[in-house]
Amino acid sequence: MLRSAKLSLKYSFLYTVLSALVFVLAFRVTQYAVEAWVLEQMRCDVLRRKHQSQRMWMSVIDTYGAG
């Protein structure tokens, strides 16, 4: 009986450690994915604004001429 209780405690401890490891790894992967997504959105926003600005200036040049 005592031996099976020790074995059960070993497996319980192992399960706890492995569960904690899985949760930590999942958190890190999720954090990395969210950070990558946010950076990509920021990059897209900058490129979109740059493109809109260039279109605006091209429209002004078309309307009033280059000089």
N, C-alpha and C positions, 0 to 999 in steps of 0.2 A: 504493500500500500504506500509506504513512504517513498519507495523508488518511483512509483507511477506519479506521485504528487510532485516530486522533483522534476521529472520529465515533463509533466504538464506545465510547470512553472517556466521551464526552459523554453518550451514552445510558445508560451504566452508572451514571454519577454521578446523572443525573436519576432513574433507577429507584431508586437507593439513597435519595435524598432523599424521593421520593414514598412509598416503602415505610415509611420512618421516620415520615413525617407520618401515614400511615394508621394505623400502630400507636399513635402518640401520641393521635390522635383517638379510636380505639377504646377505649383505656385510659380517657380522660376520660369518654366516654359511659358506659362500664361503671361507673366510679366514681360518677358522678352517679346512675345507676339504682339501684345498691346503696344509696347513701345515702338516696335517696328511699324505697326499700322499707323500710329500717330505721326511718326516721322514721315511716312509716305504721304499721308494726308496733307501735312504741312508743305511738303515739296510740291505736291500737285496744286495746292492753293497758290504758291508763289509763281509757278509756271503759268497758271491760269491768269493771274493778275498781270503778269508780264505780257502775255499774249493779248489780253484786252487792252492794255496800254499801247502796245504797238499798233493794234487795229485802230484805236482812237486817233493816234498821230497820223496814220496813213489816211484816215478819213479827213482829217484837217488839211493835210497836204493835197489831197484830191480836190477838196473844196476850194482852197485858196491858192493853190499852186505852190511850186517849190521855191519860188523866189522871184 
